[in-house]
Each structure stands twice: as structure tokens, then as C-alpha cells.
């Protein structure tokens, strides 16, 4: 009795003050820039573009419809959601190991023996016999003195949080991908408009040159030069239409639909840009970007697994047993004299494993180091992406402004060149050169307008925006 009480007190003491082996997780200190390199003269602003919801950044109604459709049916996002469900179930399975498993069992056996068998049963003894039992079984339960199961649960919980953050990261990428694809589509539409407008203008020029050639004012060389411009504009149209349809197919895939036409909203030149694009505090980027939080949760999980590996050095205490009734007469099954129980504590201590335990700990520590490096790299890459996006936003805007001035100049040059040609002051070559330069400049300006929109998309994604509901 004294030994039994001593064991009970020992187990209760261990459970009350159970230790947990392995290192506790402490966040790695990372040096953050202040402010971002892209604008060192700017004062740190706690507000960030990423704090805005995606429908507050992108104001095109059709683009909003596409993003909403993608958030429902996109394959990558649906897969990420399934990963979250999988991790949540795994967390529940791992956590359940900390609790005892109790199962109930009951059985009834009825037999009839032969009176002339190996054991004779004379009259009037009954040949029928009934056996039964009702038991509560304590299946193998590990007393988690060293925290092995708690560390495993900690790792599973970190995996669950990582999968949830990964879902947010997929959402951020999806929003930016849909917006990027849509702006590319609108830019191609604008290029098609420019090509058709240029083709119409060149066809009119060809008609004028042909008429002058028929009157003997012009020559066949000028006609051929005008035809060259018409054909060069004509070949651009089918290539642009091909790119448009393929871009529509890509957007259809992003929103989880079969290839189909995509409804348009605002034109490329009508897209609304945010009044300002504040980057926020660099220190807040670590808390906001989902991919950084994924990397950190992976590090937390790997850190917890070191405790699981180290706990294998210590003895395991497992408990099994049962409690219930059993009797060879069902009518008296639940009498006190028919009660039965068993309780079996078991202690297992590794003695020789050929270096397996030590190698397992080293393996876990190496994995933690791997995830630590990945965590630090992810943070530094995030700072680089934000800085690159801020630089692109400022410089692309400057390029777009200069290209607008260039297009204005080339339009006036083309007008003056054709006036000089029709007035007989200059030859057609000057007018054709001006027309070619104007066409190229207009296409470049359309691309600059698209690139300016894309820099906002890239900055919004780099800052960790887009996953907020």
C-alpha cells in the first residue's frame, strides 16, 4: 500500500510540475532599414498602402468582379484552403495523444456442450453456459513528463498557423496576378486601338499618294513606301488580337473557368491611381507579410521538434488497464463479486540505439538552422522587393511623363510633315519617318501607362496587402 501511494504521489508531482525538454522559441532579432532605401529623405509613416483592402486599391468594377471570382474558384487558393484543413486535422490528431483513450467493450458468449463429450455432463445438469463481460479499457496512455507530446503538439500547431499564413500568401499573390493580367489585357486593347487608328490613317495617306501618282505629281516609289506602312500596321493587328485572346484565356484560368471572353471595365487611360502609396514602417512588414510569417511558423515547428527528439533520451511511462465486470452467468454480471480490474504502468528506457537518438537530435537542430536561414532570407528579400517597387513606382512615372511629351511632339511633327508633303515642300520620306516614329512612341506610351499601374500592384503585393477580408 505504501509503495502504491508513493508511486501515485510521484506521478502527480511529475504531472503537476512536468518539465519540457528542448529549447524555447525566441524570435530572431533582424535589423530593419529605416526608412526604405527608395526614399531615404522621407519621414517614416505608420500608414501603409497594404493596410487598404484590395477593393480600395483597385477601383475598376470589372476587375473587382474578376478578383472576387478568383477568390472563390481559383485552383491554387482552393488547394491552400485544403492544406489548412489538413493541417488542422493533423493538429487535432497530434494533440489527442496527450489525453488518455478510453474504450468500452462488452461481449456475450453462449455455448452448449455435448453430454457425451470429453467431459460428460450428466442429467439434470444444464448443457448451456453463458459468459459475459462489460469493461472500460484504458488503452496505452503516455505520461508526458518530459513534454514530448506537448512539443509535438506545439510543432503541429505551428504547422497549422503556417498553412493559414500560406493561404493568405496565396491570396495576396492571386489578387496581384489577376490585377496584373487585367491591366496587361487593357494595355493590349489600347495597343489594338492604336494599331487600328494608325492603319486607318495610313490607308488614307496611301489613297492620297496613289491619287497624286495618278495625276503625275508623285511617283511609284512613294506609293510603295506608303503601302509598306499600311502593311506594317496591318500585321500588328492579328498579332495583338492573338495576344488579347490568350490573355483572356489566362484570366479565365485564374478565375477557375473555361477559356472565354473577359468583360472590360475602365480603359487603360481611365484607371484610377492611388493618391499616394505610403510604404509604412519597415518593422511592421515582418508582421504583415504572410510569407514571412509562414517562414517563422516553420521555424517554430522545427524548434519544437528538437524537444521531441531530446525527449527520446528519457524514460517513457505508459499506463494501460481495464475496469468492469465479467461473469459466467449473465444474470449475476453486475454483482460486486463479479467486478474486475487491472492497472499496468510500464516504464521504457532506451539503453543502446546505435547513435540513432543523437543523430535524430542533430537532424532536428540542422532543420531548425535551415528554417532560420530561410526566415532571415525571406525578411531580407521582402525589404528588397519593397525597395525595388518604390523605385519602380517613382521612375516609371517619370518615364511615362517623358513619353507623353514625346508623343505630343511626334504628333505635331507628323502633322507638319504631311502638310509640307502635300504642299510640295518636302518629299514623302519625311512624313513616313514621322508616322513610324509616332506609332512606336504611342505603343511605348501605352506600355508605360500599364507599367505605372503594375508598379502599384507590385508595391501592394510587396508590402503584404491583398489578403485582408
HUFENUR-V180104 format. One record per backbone hydrogen bond with DSSP energy under -1.0 kcal/mol. CO is the residue of the C=O (numbers start at 1). NH is the residue of the N-H. E is the energy in kcal/mol with one decimal. If there is no record, write none. Layout:
co=CO nh=NH e=E
co=CO nh=NH e=E
//
This chain:
co=1 nh=5 e=-2.3
co=2 nh=6 e=-2.4
co=3 nh=7 e=-2.4
co=4 nh=8 e=-2.2
co=5 nh=9 e=-2.8
co=6 nh=10 e=-2.3
co=7 nh=11 e=-2.5
co=8 nh=12 e=-2.5
co=9 nh=13 e=-2.5
co=10 nh=14 e=-2.3
co=11 nh=15 e=-2.4
co=12 nh=16 e=-2.4
co=13 nh=17 e=-2.2
co=36 nh=39 e=-1.3
co=39 nh=42 e=-1.5
co=48 nh=51 e=-1.5
co=49 nh=52 e=-1.6
co=53 nh=56 e=-1.6
co=54 nh=58 e=-2.4
co=60 nh=64 e=-2.3
co=61 nh=65 e=-1.9
co=62 nh=66 e=-2.0
co=63 nh=67 e=-2.4
co=64 nh=68 e=-2.4
co=65 nh=69 e=-2.2
co=66 nh=70 e=-2.3
co=67 nh=71 e=-2.3
co=69 nh=73 e=-2.3
co=70 nh=74 e=-2.3
co=74 nh=78 e=-2.1
co=75 nh=79 e=-2.4
co=76 nh=80 e=-2.1
co=77 nh=81 e=-2.3
co=78 nh=82 e=-2.1
co=79 nh=83 e=-2.0
co=80 nh=84 e=-1.7
co=81 nh=85 e=-2.1
co=82 nh=86 e=-2.4
co=83 nh=87 e=-2.6
co=84 nh=88 e=-2.5
co=85 nh=89 e=-2.2
co=86 nh=90 e=-2.4
co=87 nh=91 e=-2.3
co=88 nh=92 e=-2.0
co=89 nh=93 e=-2.2
co=90 nh=94 e=-2.7
co=91 nh=95 e=-2.6
co=92 nh=96 e=-1.6
co=94 nh=97 e=-1.1
co=95 nh=98 e=-1.8
co=96 nh=99 e=-1.5
co=101 nh=139 e=-2.5
co=103 nh=137 e=-3.8
co=105 nh=135 e=-3.0
co=107 nh=133 e=-1.9
co=109 nh=131 e=-2.9
co=111 nh=129 e=-2.7
co=114 nh=117 e=-1.0
co=115 nh=121 e=-1.5
co=122 nh=125 e=-1.7
co=127 nh=113 e=-2.0
co=129 nh=111 e=-2.8
co=131 nh=109 e=-3.4
co=132 nh=327 e=-2.6
co=133 nh=107 e=-2.1
co=134 nh=325 e=-2.8
co=135 nh=105 e=-2.7
co=136 nh=323 e=-2.0
co=137 nh=103 e=-2.5
co=138 nh=321 e=-1.8
co=141 nh=319 e=-2.8
co=143 nh=145 e=-2.3
co=146 nh=21 e=-2.2
co=147 nh=151 e=-2.6
co=148 nh=152 e=-2.0
co=149 nh=153 e=-2.3
co=150 nh=154 e=-2.4
co=151 nh=155 e=-2.3
co=152 nh=156 e=-2.3
co=153 nh=157 e=-2.6
co=154 nh=158 e=-2.1
co=155 nh=159 e=-2.1
co=156 nh=160 e=-2.1
co=157 nh=161 e=-2.5
co=158 nh=162 e=-2.5
co=159 nh=163 e=-2.3
co=160 nh=164 e=-2.0
co=161 nh=165 e=-2.5
co=162 nh=166 e=-2.3
co=163 nh=167 e=-1.8
co=164 nh=168 e=-1.6
co=165 nh=169 e=-2.3
co=166 nh=170 e=-2.6
co=167 nh=171 e=-2.2
co=168 nh=172 e=-2.6
co=169 nh=173 e=-2.4
co=170 nh=174 e=-2.7
co=171 nh=175 e=-2.6
co=172 nh=176 e=-2.0
co=173 nh=177 e=-2.6
co=174 nh=178 e=-2.7
co=175 nh=179 e=-2.2
co=176 nh=180 e=-2.7
co=177 nh=181 e=-2.7
co=178 nh=182 e=-2.4
co=179 nh=183 e=-2.5
co=180 nh=184 e=-2.3
co=181 nh=185 e=-2.0
co=182 nh=186 e=-2.5
co=183 nh=187 e=-2.0
co=184 nh=188 e=-2.2
co=185 nh=189 e=-2.3
co=186 nh=190 e=-2.0
co=187 nh=191 e=-2.5
co=188 nh=192 e=-2.4
co=189 nh=193 e=-2.1
co=190 nh=194 e=-2.4
co=191 nh=195 e=-2.8
co=192 nh=196 e=-2.5
co=193 nh=197 e=-2.5
co=194 nh=198 e=-2.8
co=195 nh=199 e=-2.6
co=196 nh=200 e=-2.3
co=197 nh=201 e=-2.1
co=198 nh=202 e=-2.7
co=199 nh=203 e=-2.5
co=200 nh=204 e=-1.8
co=201 nh=205 e=-2.0
co=202 nh=206 e=-2.7
co=203 nh=207 e=-2.1
co=204 nh=208 e=-2.1
co=205 nh=209 e=-2.8
co=206 nh=210 e=-2.7
co=207 nh=211 e=-2.1
co=208 nh=212 e=-2.3
co=209 nh=213 e=-2.3
co=210 nh=214 e=-2.1
co=211 nh=215 e=-1.4
co=212 nh=217 e=-2.4
co=212 nh=218 e=-1.4
co=219 nh=223 e=-1.3
co=220 nh=224 e=-2.5
co=221 nh=225 e=-2.2
co=222 nh=226 e=-2.2
co=223 nh=227 e=-2.5
co=224 nh=228 e=-2.2
co=225 nh=229 e=-1.6
co=226 nh=230 e=-1.8
co=227 nh=231 e=-2.7
co=228 nh=232 e=-2.3
co=229 nh=233 e=-1.9
co=230 nh=234 e=-2.1
co=231 nh=235 e=-2.2
co=235 nh=239 e=-1.0
co=236 nh=240 e=-2.3
co=237 nh=241 e=-2.6
co=238 nh=242 e=-2.3
co=239 nh=243 e=-2.0
co=240 nh=244 e=-2.2
co=241 nh=245 e=-2.3
co=242 nh=246 e=-2.3
co=243 nh=247 e=-2.1
co=244 nh=248 e=-2.2
co=245 nh=249 e=-2.0
co=246 nh=250 e=-1.9
co=247 nh=251 e=-2.3
co=248 nh=252 e=-2.4
co=249 nh=253 e=-2.0
co=250 nh=254 e=-2.1
co=251 nh=255 e=-1.8
co=252 nh=257 e=-3.1
co=253 nh=256 e=-1.4
co=267 nh=270 e=-1.1
co=278 nh=49 e=-2.9
co=281 nh=284 e=-1.1
co=284 nh=288 e=-1.5
co=285 nh=289 e=-2.5
co=289 nh=293 e=-1.6
co=290 nh=294 e=-2.4
co=291 nh=295 e=-2.0
co=292 nh=296 e=-2.1
co=293 nh=297 e=-2.4
co=294 nh=298 e=-2.2
co=295 nh=299 e=-1.6
co=296 nh=300 e=-2.4
co=297 nh=301 e=-2.4
co=298 nh=302 e=-2.2
co=299 nh=303 e=-2.3
co=300 nh=304 e=-2.1
co=301 nh=305 e=-1.7
co=304 nh=308 e=-1.4
co=305 nh=309 e=-2.1
co=306 nh=310 e=-2.5
co=307 nh=311 e=-2.1
co=310 nh=313 e=-1.7
co=311 nh=314 e=-1.2
co=316 nh=348 e=-2.6
co=317 nh=143 e=-3.1
co=318 nh=346 e=-2.8
co=319 nh=141 e=-2.2
co=320 nh=344 e=-3.7
co=321 nh=138 e=-2.8
co=322 nh=342 e=-2.5
co=323 nh=136 e=-3.4
co=324 nh=340 e=-3.0
co=325 nh=134 e=-3.0
co=327 nh=132 e=-2.8
co=329 nh=332 e=-1.4
co=330 nh=333 e=-1.4
co=332 nh=335 e=-1.2
co=335 nh=338 e=-1.8
co=336 nh=339 e=-1.5
co=338 nh=326 e=-2.1
co=340 nh=324 e=-2.6
co=342 nh=322 e=-2.1
co=344 nh=320 e=-1.3
co=346 nh=318 e=-2.9
co=348 nh=316 e=-3.0
co=355 nh=359 e=-2.3
co=356 nh=360 e=-2.4
co=357 nh=361 e=-2.1
co=358 nh=362 e=-2.3
co=359 nh=363 e=-2.5
co=360 nh=364 e=-2.3
co=361 nh=365 e=-2.5
co=362 nh=366 e=-2.5
co=363 nh=367 e=-2.1
co=364 nh=368 e=-2.2
co=365 nh=369 e=-2.1
co=366 nh=370 e=-2.1
co=367 nh=371 e=-2.5
co=368 nh=372 e=-2.2
co=369 nh=373 e=-2.4
co=370 nh=374 e=-2.1
co=371 nh=375 e=-2.3
co=372 nh=376 e=-2.4
co=373 nh=377 e=-2.6
co=374 nh=378 e=-2.5
co=375 nh=379 e=-1.8
co=376 nh=380 e=-2.3
co=377 nh=381 e=-2.7
co=378 nh=382 e=-1.8
co=379 nh=383 e=-2.1
co=380 nh=384 e=-2.1
co=381 nh=385 e=-2.6
co=382 nh=386 e=-2.3
co=383 nh=387 e=-2.3
co=384 nh=388 e=-2.9
co=385 nh=389 e=-2.4
co=386 nh=390 e=-2.5
co=387 nh=391 e=-2.3
co=388 nh=392 e=-2.7
co=389 nh=393 e=-2.6
co=390 nh=394 e=-1.9
co=391 nh=395 e=-2.7
co=392 nh=396 e=-2.8
co=393 nh=397 e=-1.1
co=394 nh=398 e=-1.3
co=395 nh=399 e=-2.4
co=396 nh=400 e=-2.7
co=397 nh=401 e=-1.9
co=398 nh=402 e=-2.0
co=399 nh=403 e=-2.4
co=400 nh=404 e=-1.8
co=401 nh=405 e=-1.6
co=402 nh=406 e=-2.2
co=403 nh=407 e=-2.5
co=404 nh=408 e=-2.1
co=405 nh=409 e=-2.3
co=406 nh=410 e=-2.7
co=407 nh=411 e=-2.3
co=408 nh=412 e=-1.7
co=409 nh=413 e=-2.4
co=410 nh=414 e=-2.8
co=411 nh=415 e=-2.2
co=412 nh=416 e=-2.5
co=413 nh=417 e=-2.7
co=414 nh=418 e=-2.2
co=415 nh=419 e=-1.9
co=416 nh=420 e=-2.5
co=417 nh=421 e=-2.1
co=418 nh=422 e=-2.9
co=419 nh=423 e=-1.6
co=420 nh=425 e=-2.7
co=420 nh=426 e=-1.1
co=421 nh=424 e=-1.5
co=428 nh=432 e=-2.5
co=429 nh=433 e=-2.5
co=430 nh=434 e=-2.1
co=431 nh=435 e=-2.0
co=432 nh=436 e=-2.5
co=433 nh=437 e=-2.4
co=434 nh=438 e=-2.1
co=435 nh=439 e=-2.1
co=436 nh=440 e=-2.3
co=437 nh=441 e=-2.4
co=438 nh=442 e=-2.4
co=439 nh=443 e=-1.9
co=440 nh=444 e=-2.3
co=441 nh=445 e=-2.3
co=442 nh=446 e=-2.1
co=443 nh=447 e=-2.0
co=444 nh=448 e=-2.0
co=445 nh=449 e=-2.3
co=446 nh=450 e=-2.0
co=447 nh=451 e=-2.9
co=448 nh=452 e=-2.2
co=449 nh=453 e=-1.6
co=450 nh=454 e=-2.6
co=451 nh=455 e=-1.9
co=452 nh=456 e=-1.0
co=453 nh=457 e=-1.8
co=454 nh=458 e=-3.0
co=455 nh=459 e=-2.3
co=456 nh=460 e=-2.6
co=457 nh=461 e=-2.2
co=458 nh=462 e=-2.8
co=459 nh=463 e=-2.2
co=460 nh=465 e=-2.6
co=461 nh=464 e=-1.4
//
